[in-house]
Amino acid sequence: MITELKHEEAAWVKLNLLTYGIEITPSIANLSQKMNFAERKNFYNNPLWQGTKLKVPQELRIHGLVVGLNAYGKSPWQLVLTNTGKELVLKHTNTGLEIHPDLISDLNMFAKKPRTLRLANFYGGAALAFFSPRGCYFFTDNTQCSFCSLAGTANEERRFIGLLSKKDVCTTVASALEYDFNRIEQIMIVGGNMRDLNKGFHHHIELALAAFEILTANGVEDKISIHISTMPPRNLKLLEKLKAVKNIHVMFNLEVWEPTTFLKICPGKAQDYGRGNIIHALEKLRDTIGTYKAHSLLVTGLESPETTIKGATALASMGISPIINVYHSDQHSVIGLKKRPSFNELTSIACGLQSLYDRFPLKPYWKSCGRNAIDAEAESGLFHTPIPEFLS
């Protein structure tokens, strides 16, 4: 029986949790009555909660690492609330190992300013996230990325405003700084795609500028970075607008690397913009905001580990930071619940990513809040350690 998790093993445990998910036990029904935590709000991709409507955390923190609480049903990892109702335990049923994860409390702002619950989300215990627009024209055209569940989750959770204004962002960022000053390390601007990609890009820039205005007024523009995830505009001259935002990171996502897989997984992107044009836009983005502050995400589990690392290596060689996000299967996506990467696949990718962080000055998109990403762990060198035997 293993009785204690060592710190150097935590990154590998995160990979294992992302592989198998976490089984929610009946005791968790009492969790929301006993402890304060940031609840999963169906704001991003949401796996199947075993047919329940339980209020569960959107992530856990284990030895300082944030991991998404993805529940798929049966798993060697079980989340249990003890009989006293005061202690949360993550049990590995194969070995008897018990981990005591930390819950991430929600922002004070949401209680003080209830309207902000309709405007933003607290992501990974460190990021204030704005999602706008909530719709995406790829779903209208039935050409959405096959792993994406935006339409389904938006239909489940209707509390959020569909299209945010600059005022919405200004007031929310100001409130976050007032009530949760030391908890925000980055601001995320993300959303669905408008059919007019120039208009959509301009919308995200306007929201970023609104956030930057408030950060600057409070003297924290160097402390809190702004991150935009969006489609590139058709007019790449619009990228120049990014120069007005200090300390900015932007990602244009390829999702997968292999060209034929890109056609299959991302039909809308392939048809309306093209893989080659996205890569060209990434190069322009790099030249505009700086080497390795331009990012592109690759989703593990949608192609072979070798291809994912090949793509990550190519991006790194171009001065673009690859983002490695572990695919979490979702009932609302085209792929659904039938596909997830294996632990061996994830360990192979993690080792490959670690070698890239050793060779290039890459920057994680999510500094310490990437609940399904593994870039911050690689930046910290955590995949240099051996894989624990109890996970093999």
C-alpha positions as CSV (number, residue, x, y, z in Angstrom):
1,M,0.0,0.0,0.0
2,I,1.3,3.5,-0.9
3,T,0.5,5.9,1.9
4,E,1.9,9.2,0.6
5,L,2.2,11.1,-2.7
6,K,5.6,12.6,-3.3
7,H,5.7,16.1,-4.8
8,E,7.8,15.0,-7.7
9,E,5.1,12.4,-8.6
10,A,2.3,14.9,-8.7
11,A,2.6,15.8,-12.5
12,W,2.4,12.1,-13.4
13,V,-0.7,11.7,-11.2
14,K,-2.3,14.7,-13.0
15,L,-1.7,12.8,-16.3
16,N,-3.3,9.7,-14.8
17,L,-6.3,11.7,-13.6
18,L,-6.7,13.2,-17.0
19,T,-6.6,9.7,-18.5
20,Y,-9.2,8.0,-16.3
21,G,-11.1,10.9,-14.9
22,I,-12.4,11.0,-11.3
23,E,-15.3,8.8,-10.1
24,I,-17.8,10.9,-8.1
25,T,-19.0,8.9,-5.0
26,P,-22.4,9.4,-3.4
27,S,-20.7,11.2,-0.4
28,I,-20.0,14.2,-2.7
29,A,-23.7,15.0,-2.6
30,N,-23.0,16.8,0.7
31,L,-19.9,18.7,-0.5
32,S,-21.5,22.0,-1.4
33,Q,-23.1,22.2,2.0
34,K,-19.8,21.7,3.8
35,M,-17.2,23.5,1.8
36,N,-16.7,26.6,-0.4
37,F,-15.4,25.9,-3.9
38,A,-15.7,27.1,-7.5
39,E,-18.4,25.0,-9.0
40,R,-18.4,23.6,-12.5
41,K,-20.7,25.8,-14.5
42,N,-20.8,24.0,-17.8
43,F,-18.9,27.0,-19.1
44,Y,-16.3,25.0,-21.0
45,N,-16.4,21.4,-22.2
46,N,-18.3,19.3,-19.7
47,P,-18.1,15.5,-19.5
48,L,-21.0,13.3,-18.4
49,W,-21.7,13.6,-14.7
50,Q,-23.0,10.0,-14.3
51,G,-26.6,11.2,-14.9
52,T,-26.5,13.4,-11.8
53,K,-27.0,17.1,-11.1
54,L,-24.4,17.2,-8.3
55,K,-22.6,20.5,-7.6
56,V,-19.0,19.5,-8.0
57,P,-15.7,21.4,-8.2
58,Q,-14.5,22.3,-11.7
59,E,-10.9,21.5,-10.7
60,L,-8.8,20.3,-7.8
61,R,-5.3,21.4,-6.7
62,I,-2.8,18.6,-5.9
63,H,0.6,19.5,-4.6
64,G,0.1,22.9,-6.2
65,L,-0.9,21.6,-9.6
66,V,-4.4,22.3,-11.0
67,V,-6.3,19.4,-12.6
68,G,-9.7,19.3,-14.2
69,L,-12.4,17.2,-12.4
70,N,-13.5,15.2,-15.4
71,A,-16.0,12.5,-14.3
72,Y,-16.6,9.7,-16.8
73,G,-18.0,7.0,-14.4
74,K,-15.9,4.1,-13.2
75,S,-12.3,5.1,-12.5
76,P,-9.4,3.9,-10.3
77,W,-9.6,7.4,-8.8
78,Q,-12.5,8.1,-6.4
79,L,-13.4,11.4,-4.8
80,V,-14.8,10.9,-1.3
81,L,-16.1,13.2,1.4
82,T,-15.2,11.7,4.8
83,N,-17.8,10.8,7.4
84,T,-17.1,14.0,9.3
85,G,-17.9,16.0,6.2
86,K,-14.8,18.1,6.7
87,E,-12.2,16.4,4.6
88,L,-12.0,15.6,0.9
89,V,-10.0,12.5,-0.2
90,L,-8.9,11.3,-3.6
91,K,-8.5,7.6,-3.4
92,H,-6.5,5.4,-5.8
93,T,-8.3,2.1,-5.4
94,N,-5.6,0.0,-7.0
95,T,-2.9,0.9,-4.5
96,G,-4.7,2.4,-1.4
97,L,-3.0,5.8,-1.9
98,E,-5.1,8.6,-0.5
99,I,-4.4,12.2,-1.6
100,H,-5.9,15.2,0.2
101,P,-6.6,17.7,-2.7
102,D,-7.2,21.4,-2.1
103,L,-10.5,22.9,-3.3
104,I,-10.3,26.2,-5.1
105,S,-12.7,28.7,-3.6
106,D,-14.7,30.9,-5.9
107,L,-14.1,34.6,-6.2
108,N,-15.4,36.9,-3.5
109,M,-16.5,39.1,-6.4
110,F,-19.3,36.8,-7.4
111,A,-20.9,37.1,-3.9
112,K,-20.4,40.8,-3.7
113,K,-21.5,41.6,-7.3
114,P,-23.9,38.9,-8.3
115,R,-24.3,40.2,-11.9
116,T,-20.6,39.3,-12.6
117,L,-21.7,35.6,-12.4
118,R,-23.4,36.2,-15.8
119,L,-20.2,37.8,-17.3
120,A,-17.2,35.8,-16.2
121,N,-15.8,32.6,-14.9
122,F,-12.9,31.8,-12.5
123,Y,-10.7,29.3,-14.3
124,G,-8.0,27.2,-12.7
125,G,-7.8,29.2,-9.5
126,A,-5.9,32.1,-11.2
127,A,-7.6,33.3,-14.4
128,L,-10.6,35.6,-14.9
129,A,-12.2,34.3,-18.0
130,F,-14.6,36.0,-20.4
131,F,-16.4,34.0,-23.1
132,S,-17.9,36.0,-25.9
133,P,-19.7,35.4,-28.2
134,R,-21.2,32.2,-26.8
135,G,-22.3,31.1,-30.2
136,C,-20.1,29.9,-33.1
137,Y,-21.0,30.0,-36.8
138,F,-19.3,26.6,-37.4
139,F,-22.2,25.0,-35.4
140,T,-24.7,26.9,-37.6
141,D,-23.0,25.4,-40.7
142,N,-22.5,22.0,-39.0
143,T,-18.7,22.3,-39.6
144,Q,-17.7,22.6,-35.9
145,C,-14.5,21.1,-34.6
146,S,-15.4,17.5,-33.8
147,F,-14.2,17.7,-30.2
148,C,-16.0,21.0,-29.4
149,S,-19.2,21.1,-27.3
150,L,-19.8,24.8,-27.2
151,A,-23.4,24.6,-28.5
152,G,-24.5,21.9,-26.1
153,T,-23.0,23.4,-23.0
154,A,-24.4,26.8,-23.9
155,N,-27.8,25.3,-24.2
156,E,-27.5,23.7,-20.8
157,E,-26.3,26.8,-19.0
158,R,-28.1,30.0,-20.0
159,R,-27.0,32.3,-17.2
160,F,-24.2,33.9,-19.2
161,I,-24.7,36.9,-21.4
162,G,-24.3,35.9,-25.1
163,L,-22.2,38.9,-26.3
164,L,-20.2,41.0,-23.8
165,S,-19.6,44.7,-24.1
166,K,-16.5,46.7,-23.2
167,K,-18.4,48.0,-20.2
168,D,-19.1,44.4,-19.0
169,V,-15.4,43.6,-19.0
170,C,-14.3,47.0,-17.4
171,T,-16.7,46.7,-14.5
172,T,-15.9,43.0,-13.9
173,V,-12.1,43.4,-14.0
174,A,-12.5,46.4,-11.6
175,S,-14.6,44.3,-9.2
176,A,-12.1,41.4,-9.4
177,L,-9.3,43.8,-8.5
178,E,-11.3,45.2,-5.6
179,Y,-12.4,42.0,-4.0
180,D,-9.8,39.4,-5.2
181,F,-6.7,41.4,-6.0
182,N,-4.1,38.7,-5.2
183,R,-6.0,35.8,-6.8
184,I,-5.9,36.9,-10.5
185,E,-2.8,36.3,-12.5
186,Q,-4.2,36.4,-16.0
187,I,-7.3,37.5,-17.9
188,M,-8.6,35.3,-20.6
189,I,-10.7,36.5,-23.6
190,V,-12.1,33.6,-25.6
191,G,-15.4,32.8,-27.4
192,G,-17.1,31.3,-30.5
193,N,-16.3,32.5,-34.0
194,M,-18.3,35.2,-35.8
195,R,-18.8,34.6,-39.5
196,D,-17.1,37.9,-40.2
197,L,-13.7,36.9,-38.8
198,N,-12.4,40.5,-38.9
199,K,-15.3,41.6,-36.8
200,G,-14.8,38.7,-34.4
201,F,-11.1,39.5,-34.0
202,H,-11.9,43.1,-33.4
203,H,-14.5,42.2,-30.8
204,H,-11.9,40.2,-28.8
205,I,-9.4,43.1,-29.2
206,E,-11.9,45.6,-27.9
207,L,-12.6,43.4,-24.8
208,A,-8.8,43.0,-24.2
209,L,-8.3,46.7,-24.5
210,A,-11.1,47.3,-22.0
211,A,-9.4,44.9,-19.5
212,F,-6.0,46.5,-20.1
213,E,-7.5,49.9,-19.4
214,I,-8.5,48.8,-15.9
215,L,-5.3,47.0,-15.2
216,T,-3.3,50.1,-16.2
217,A,-5.5,52.4,-14.1
218,N,-4.7,50.1,-11.1
219,G,-1.0,49.8,-11.9
220,V,-1.0,46.0,-12.4
221,E,-0.6,45.7,-16.2
222,D,2.9,44.1,-15.6
223,K,1.5,41.7,-12.9
224,I,-1.6,40.5,-14.7
225,S,-1.3,39.3,-18.3
226,I,-4.0,39.3,-20.9
227,H,-4.6,36.2,-23.1
228,I,-6.8,35.9,-26.2
229,S,-7.9,32.7,-27.9
230,T,-9.5,33.4,-31.2
231,M,-9.5,32.8,-34.9
232,P,-7.1,34.9,-37.0
233,P,-8.7,37.7,-38.9
234,R,-8.7,37.6,-42.7
235,N,-7.0,41.0,-42.7
236,L,-3.8,40.4,-40.9
237,K,-3.1,44.1,-40.7
238,L,-5.5,44.0,-37.8
239,L,-2.9,42.2,-35.7
240,E,-1.2,45.6,-35.3
241,K,-3.9,46.5,-32.8
242,L,-2.5,43.9,-30.4
243,K,0.5,46.2,-29.8
244,A,-1.7,48.4,-27.7
245,V,-2.0,45.8,-25.1
246,K,1.1,45.2,-22.9
247,N,1.9,41.8,-21.6
248,I,-0.3,40.0,-24.1
249,H,-0.5,36.3,-25.3
250,V,-2.6,35.2,-28.2
251,M,-3.3,31.8,-29.6
252,F,-4.6,30.8,-33.0
253,N,-5.3,27.0,-32.6
254,L,-4.5,24.4,-35.2
255,E,-5.9,21.7,-32.8
256,V,-4.1,18.9,-34.6
257,W,-0.9,18.8,-36.7
258,E,-1.3,16.3,-39.5
259,P,-3.0,17.9,-42.6
260,T,-5.5,15.2,-43.3
261,T,-6.5,14.9,-39.6
262,F,-7.0,18.7,-39.6
263,L,-9.5,18.3,-42.5
264,K,-11.4,15.7,-40.5
265,I,-11.3,17.2,-37.0
266,C,-11.7,20.9,-38.0
267,P,-13.8,21.0,-41.2
268,G,-14.9,24.6,-40.6
269,K,-11.4,25.9,-40.1
270,A,-10.1,23.9,-43.0
271,Q,-12.9,25.1,-45.4
272,D,-13.1,28.7,-44.3
273,Y,-9.5,29.6,-43.5
274,G,-7.1,26.7,-44.3
275,R,-4.3,25.1,-42.3
276,G,-1.6,26.9,-44.3
277,N,-3.2,30.3,-43.7
278,I,-3.4,29.7,-40.0
279,I,0.3,28.9,-39.9
280,H,1.0,32.0,-41.9
281,A,-1.2,34.0,-39.4
282,L,0.8,32.5,-36.5
283,E,4.0,33.7,-38.1
284,K,2.6,37.2,-38.5
285,L,1.3,37.1,-34.9
286,R,4.8,36.1,-33.7
287,D,6.4,39.0,-35.5
288,T,3.8,41.4,-34.0
289,I,3.6,40.5,-30.3
290,G,6.9,38.7,-29.8
291,T,8.6,35.3,-30.1
292,Y,6.9,32.6,-28.0
293,K,4.0,34.9,-26.9
294,A,2.1,33.6,-29.9
295,H,0.6,30.1,-29.2
296,S,-1.2,27.3,-31.0
297,L,-3.0,24.5,-29.2
298,L,-2.7,20.8,-30.0
299,V,-5.2,18.4,-28.5
300,T,-3.7,15.1,-27.4
301,G,-5.6,12.0,-28.2
302,L,-6.8,13.1,-31.6
303,E,-3.7,11.9,-33.4
304,S,-0.6,9.8,-32.5
305,P,1.7,11.0,-29.8
306,E,4.5,11.1,-32.4
307,T,2.5,13.4,-34.6
308,T,1.6,15.7,-31.7
309,I,5.2,16.1,-30.7
310,K,6.2,16.6,-34.4
311,G,3.8,19.4,-34.6
312,A,4.9,20.9,-31.2
313,T,8.5,20.7,-32.4
314,A,7.7,22.5,-35.7
315,L,5.8,25.3,-33.8
316,A,8.6,25.7,-31.3
317,S,11.2,26.0,-34.1
318,M,9.1,28.8,-35.6
319,G,9.1,30.8,-32.4
320,I,5.6,29.8,-31.5
321,S,4.8,28.2,-28.1
322,P,2.8,25.0,-28.6
323,I,0.0,24.4,-26.0
324,I,-0.6,20.8,-25.1
325,N,-4.2,20.2,-23.9
326,V,-5.4,16.7,-22.9
327,Y,-8.6,15.8,-24.7
328,H,-11.5,15.3,-22.3
329,S,-14.3,13.5,-24.0
330,D,-17.7,15.2,-24.0
331,Q,-21.2,14.1,-24.5
332,H,-22.0,17.2,-26.5
333,S,-19.3,16.9,-29.1
334,V,-19.3,15.0,-32.4
335,I,-16.7,12.6,-31.0
336,G,-18.7,12.2,-27.8
337,L,-17.5,9.9,-25.0
338,K,-15.9,7.2,-27.2
339,K,-12.3,8.5,-27.3
340,R,-9.6,9.5,-24.8
341,P,-5.8,9.3,-24.8
342,S,-4.2,6.5,-22.8
343,F,-1.8,7.1,-20.0
344,N,1.1,5.7,-22.1
345,E,0.2,8.1,-24.9
346,L,0.2,11.0,-22.4
347,T,3.5,10.1,-20.8
348,S,5.1,9.9,-24.2
349,I,3.8,13.4,-25.1
350,A,4.8,14.8,-21.7
351,C,8.4,13.5,-22.2
352,G,8.5,15.0,-25.7
353,L,7.2,18.3,-24.5
354,Q,9.7,18.3,-21.6
355,S,12.5,18.0,-24.2
356,L,11.1,21.0,-26.1
357,Y,11.0,23.2,-22.9
358,D,14.7,22.2,-22.4
359,R,15.6,23.4,-25.9
360,F,13.4,26.4,-26.4
361,P,12.3,29.4,-24.2
362,L,8.6,28.4,-24.5
363,K,5.9,30.1,-22.5
364,P,2.8,28.3,-21.2
365,Y,-0.5,29.9,-22.2
366,W,-2.0,29.0,-18.8
367,K,0.7,29.9,-16.3
368,S,-0.6,27.9,-13.4
369,C,-4.3,27.4,-14.1
370,G,-4.3,24.9,-17.1
371,R,-6.5,22.2,-15.6
372,N,-6.3,20.1,-18.7
373,A,-3.0,21.4,-20.0
374,I,0.5,20.2,-19.1
375,D,2.7,23.1,-20.3
376,A,3.3,24.7,-16.9
377,E,4.4,21.4,-15.5
378,A,6.9,21.0,-18.4
379,E,8.2,24.6,-17.8
380,S,8.9,23.6,-14.2
381,G,10.8,20.5,-15.3
382,L,8.4,18.1,-13.6
383,F,8.5,15.5,-16.4
384,H,12.2,15.0,-15.8
385,T,11.3,12.8,-12.9
386,P,10.6,9.0,-13.4
387,I,7.1,7.8,-13.8
388,P,5.9,6.3,-10.5
389,E,5.8,2.5,-10.6
390,F,2.3,2.4,-9.1
391,L,1.0,4.2,-12.2
392,S,2.7,2.0,-14.8
